[in-house]
Amino acid sequence: MKKFKYTLLFLLIVSAQSCGIYSFTGTNLHPDVKSVQIDYFPNNAILVEPSLSQEFTIRFQDLFTTQTNLTLVKSGGDLQFEGEITGYKINPMTATAAQTAAQNRLTITVNVRFYNNKLEEDNFERTFSHYYDYDANAQLVGGILDDAFNEILERVTQDIFNASVAKW
């Protein structure tokens, strides 16, 4: 019976040790990584929405401060993100019988350069985008614009987060 208890205790200790780097937010960070630097993402798209750059940057920073224990720094971060918003497009998606648009799609595209200064093989430059469909008779202002930004920015920031620190 004692041998069984010791074996069980040994297995519990070994299994707990194997989860040392994993966190409940799904991140897979090296233990030496303590800080993150997220630079301002300027809007270089042909069509410019004035508040988009600031809103994207703030939401991306908030994602890291709420889902990791990393310290947000202005320079010299263990993890560094930089890039630009490269696309802000509105396209008609579906047509009515009268050959007019029934639905429009807003698509936002962001180019991201990620540097992991502790593990350089994780570095990448990739493009992330997402869209929001809305009624063609509606103006993309006020609540509709807020809903579009909420959905698109949540998805894009989460995709960047997953690609960089969760490695999904």
C-alpha positions in Angstrom: 0.0 0.0 0.0 2.9 2.4 0.8 4.5 1.6 -2.5 1.2 2.6 -4.3 1.1 5.9 -2.4 4.7 6.7 -3.3 4.1 5.8 -6.9 1.0 8.0 -7.1 2.8 10.9 -5.4 5.7 10.5 -7.9 3.3 10.5 -10.9 1.5 13.6 -9.6 4.7 15.5 -9.2 6.0 14.5 -12.6 2.8 15.5 -14.3 2.6 18.8 -12.5 6.2 19.6 -13.6 5.4 19.0 -17.2 2.9 21.9 -17.3 5.5 24.4 -16.1 5.3 26.8 -19.1 1.6 26.4 -19.9 -0.9 29.0 -18.6 -4.7 29.0 -18.4 -4.9 31.7 -21.1 -3.3 29.3 -23.6 0.0 31.2 -23.9 3.2 29.2 -24.3 5.8 31.7 -23.2 9.4 31.1 -22.3 9.9 31.7 -18.5 12.4 34.4 -19.3 9.8 36.5 -21.1 8.7 39.3 -18.8 7.8 42.3 -21.0 5.9 43.2 -24.1 6.3 46.2 -26.4 3.4 47.1 -28.6 4.1 50.0 -30.9 1.5 52.3 -32.4 0.0 50.9 -35.5 -0.5 53.7 -38.1 -3.3 53.6 -40.6 -1.6 53.3 -44.0 -4.8 52.2 -45.8 -6.1 54.1 -48.8 -9.4 54.8 -47.0 -8.6 56.1 -43.5 -10.9 55.9 -40.5 -9.4 58.5 -38.1 -9.9 56.6 -34.8 -8.9 53.1 -36.1 -5.1 53.3 -35.4 -5.6 54.4 -31.8 -8.4 52.0 -31.1 -6.6 49.0 -32.6 -3.3 49.7 -30.6 -5.2 50.2 -27.3 -7.2 47.0 -27.7 -4.1 45.0 -28.7 -2.3 46.3 -25.6 -5.3 45.6 -23.4 -5.4 42.0 -24.7 -1.8 41.4 -23.5 -2.3 43.1 -20.1 -5.4 41.1 -19.3 -4.4 37.7 -20.7 -0.8 37.5 -19.7 1.3 38.6 -16.7 3.7 40.5 -19.0 4.7 44.1 -18.3 3.8 46.6 -21.1 6.9 48.7 -21.9 7.5 51.5 -24.3 10.9 50.1 -25.6 13.2 47.1 -25.2 10.5 44.5 -24.6 11.2 40.8 -24.6 8.4 40.5 -27.1 7.9 43.3 -29.7 5.1 44.1 -32.0 5.1 46.7 -34.8 3.2 47.1 -38.0 0.5 49.1 -39.8 -3.1 48.9 -40.8 -2.9 48.3 -44.5 -6.5 47.8 -45.5 -9.8 49.4 -44.7 -12.3 48.4 -47.5 -16.0 48.5 -48.0 -17.3 46.2 -50.7 -20.9 45.2 -51.7 -21.5 41.6 -50.9 -25.0 40.6 -52.0 -27.4 42.0 -54.5 -31.1 42.6 -54.7 -33.4 41.8 -57.6 -33.1 45.5 -58.6 -29.3 45.1 -59.0 -28.4 47.1 -55.9 -26.4 46.1 -52.9 -28.3 44.4 -50.1 -25.3 44.0 -47.9 -21.9 45.6 -47.6 -18.7 44.2 -46.0 -16.1 46.2 -44.1 -12.7 44.4 -44.1 -9.7 45.6 -42.0 -6.2 44.2 -42.7 -3.2 44.6 -40.4 0.4 43.8 -41.2 2.3 42.7 -38.1 6.0 42.2 -37.4 6.6 40.1 -34.3 10.0 39.8 -32.6 10.6 37.4 -29.7 14.0 38.6 -28.4 14.3 35.5 -26.2 13.6 32.9 -29.0 14.3 34.5 -32.4 12.9 31.5 -34.3 9.4 32.6 -33.3 9.8 35.9 -35.2 7.4 36.5 -38.1 5.8 39.1 -40.4 2.2 38.3 -41.3 -1.0 39.9 -42.4 -4.2 39.4 -40.4 -7.7 40.5 -41.5 -11.3 40.1 -40.6 -14.6 41.5 -41.9 -18.1 42.7 -40.7 -21.2 42.5 -42.9 -23.9 45.2 -42.5 -27.1 46.3 -44.3 -26.3 48.3 -47.4 -29.0 50.9 -46.5 -27.2 51.6 -43.2 -24.5 54.2 -42.8 -21.2 53.0 -41.3 -21.3 55.4 -38.4 -22.2 55.4 -34.7 -23.5 52.1 -33.4 -22.9 50.2 -36.6 -19.3 51.4 -36.8 -18.8 50.5 -33.1 -20.2 47.0 -33.7 -18.0 46.5 -36.7 -14.9 47.6 -34.8 -15.8 45.5 -31.8 -16.1 42.3 -33.9 -13.2 42.9 -36.3 -10.7 44.2 -33.8 -11.5 41.4 -31.3 -10.9 38.8 -33.9 -7.8 40.3 -35.4 -6.1 41.0 -32.1 -7.0 37.5 -30.9 -5.6 36.0 -34.1 -2.3 37.9 -33.6 -2.2 36.9 -29.9 -2.7 33.2 -30.9 -0.1 33.3 -33.6 2.6 34.9 -31.5 2.3 33.6 -27.9 -0.2 30.8 -28.1 1.4 29.4 -31.3 -1.9 28.2 -32.8 
